[in-house]
Amino acid sequence: MKNQLATVKETLLMGPGPSSVHPTVYQALAKPTIGHLDPAFIAIMDEIKEFLQQLMQTGNRLTVPISGTGSAGMETCFVNLVEPGDDVLVLINGVFGMRMADVAGRLGANVDTLEFEWGTPVVPARVKEKLNEKTYALIAVVHAETSTGVCNPIDEVAELVKETSSLFLVDTVTSLGGIPVTVDAWQADAVYSGTQKCLSCPPGLAPISFSDKAVEKTMNRRNKVPNWYLDLTMIVNYWEGNTRAYHHTAPINMLYGIYESLYCVLSEGLDNVYSRHQKAHLALVEALESLGFEMLVAPEFRLPMLNSVKIPEGIDEAKIRMQLLQEHQIEIGAGLGPLAGKIWRIGVMGHTARMENIEQFTNALKSCL
Ligand SMILES: Cc1ncc(COP(=O)(O)O)c(C=O)c1O
C-alpha cells in the first residue's frame, strides 16, 4: 500500500499563511500525547496562558487558545459577545472584515458596516462620524488585513471606541507575533488570532483574550451562547481554577506546538521578532521594486508580514505561482475578491521572515520571469 505522506516535500511558505513551521515546533508536536487532565499537562496549559498574556500585552485572565483555526477564534468572540438584536458595527477593508459582518449577521445582530477601498486603511474620521450617529453594542475591526496587506490604525480607532460604551473586538490573526498587539493599551475587549501566521506553528488553534467587561457580558447574557463548542462560560472551567472540568478533549499535541512557538517568540524577545519581520519586509520590497514591481499599499500602511504586489501587464500570474511551487518549492498567494488576478500576496511571517528566504525567493522569481 502506498503512503501518500511520503510525497510531501518541505515548501518555503511565503503565502498569506500557513507560514514555515519552526523546527523546534515540529519536535514539540511529536512529543508523547498525555492525558488532557494530567497535572503535567495542566502546568503546560497554565504557562501557555501566561505566554499569551505577555505576547498580547494584557493582564486579561481569560486569555486562552481555542481549539480550531482563526475563524473559530472569530466565531468564539461573536457567539459569546453578541445577542440577537444587538447593534454591531464592522469596519471593512477586505475579506476578513466581510467575514466578521457575516458571522455577526448570522447571530441575529443588526449589523452596520463602514467600508473602505481594498488596499487602503480604515479612516478614523469616518469611524468618528459613525459613532456620533449611533451607539453600538460592539465595534469590530481587523488589525492586519491579510487579503490586502494593509495595517489598520487600531491605536486611533481604539481612542474613538474608548469614548463609547461599546465592546471593542480586534482580529489579530495575522498581526500577532509580527507587529505589536497591545490589548490593554487599546482597551480591546476581545481579540482573536491564529497559530499559522507569525507564530510559526501549523494551523489549529485560535488564541483569544477577553477583558473583564467582555467576560461580564458573556456571563450575564440574556440567552445561552448559541454554540455549545465555543461557549466560554463552559470552556473556562477547563482552563481556570483548581478543579479542571472536562469540556472537550483538548488537542494535546497542538497545545505543545503553541507552547513551543510562544516560547521561541518570547525567548527571541518581542522587539527582536518585530524588527526581524520589518527587515525581511524591507528587503523584499526593495528586491521586488528593483525587478520593476509596484506595491499595492502605500508605504505608511504596509504590513511587514503580508506584501501585496501588483502584477504587471503580460505576466501570467497563476503560471508563475505554479512554477515557483513546482520548480522551486516556494508558495506565494494569489489575490482575493476584487484583487484576484491583480496581485500576489507574499508572506514573510514568523519563521519565514528571514533574509535567506528573501534571497531564495528573489532568485527563484527572477528565474521564473
Ligand atoms: C485576518 C484574518 N482573520 C481571520 C482569518 C481566518 O483564519 P483561519 O483561516 O485560520 O480560520 C484569517 C486567515 O487567513 C485572517 O488572515
The ligand as a Tripos MOL2 file, in Angstrom:
@<TRIPOS>MOLECULE
LIG
   16    16     1     0     0
SMALL
NO_CHARGES

@<TRIPOS>ATOM
      1 C1         -7.0610   38.4380    9.2590 C.3       1 LIG1
      2 C2         -7.6070   37.0450    9.2770 C.ar      1 LIG1
      3 N1         -8.6860   36.7810   10.0310 N.ar      1 LIG1
      4 C3         -9.2110   35.5500   10.0790 C.ar      1 LIG1
      5 C4         -8.6720   34.5080    9.3630 C.ar      1 LIG1
      6 C5         -9.2930   33.1580    9.4370 C.3       1 LIG1
      7 O1         -8.4020   32.2440    9.9630 O.3       1 LIG1
      8 P1         -8.4180   30.6780    9.5720 P.3       1 LIG1
      9 O2         -8.2370   30.5950    8.0950 O.co2     1 LIG1
     10 O3         -7.2550   30.1610   10.3560 O.co2     1 LIG1
     11 O4         -9.7080   30.1180   10.0250 O.co2     1 LIG1
     12 C6         -7.5450   34.7440    8.5790 C.ar      1 LIG1
     13 C7         -6.9460   33.6430    7.7680 C.2       1 LIG1
     14 O5         -6.1880   33.8530    6.8660 O.2       1 LIG1
     15 C8         -7.0100   36.0380    8.5240 C.ar      1 LIG1
     16 O6         -5.9360   36.3010    7.7810 O.3       1 LIG1
@<TRIPOS>BOND
     1     1     2 1
     2     2     3 ar
     3     2    15 ar
     4     3     4 ar
     5     4     5 ar
     6     5     6 1
     7     5    12 ar
     8     6     7 1
     9     7     8 1
    10     8     9 2
    11     8    10 1
    12     8    11 1
    13    12    13 1
    14    12    15 ar
    15    13    14 2
    16    15    16 1
@<TRIPOS>SUBSTRUCTURE
     1 LIG1         1 GROUP 0 **** ****
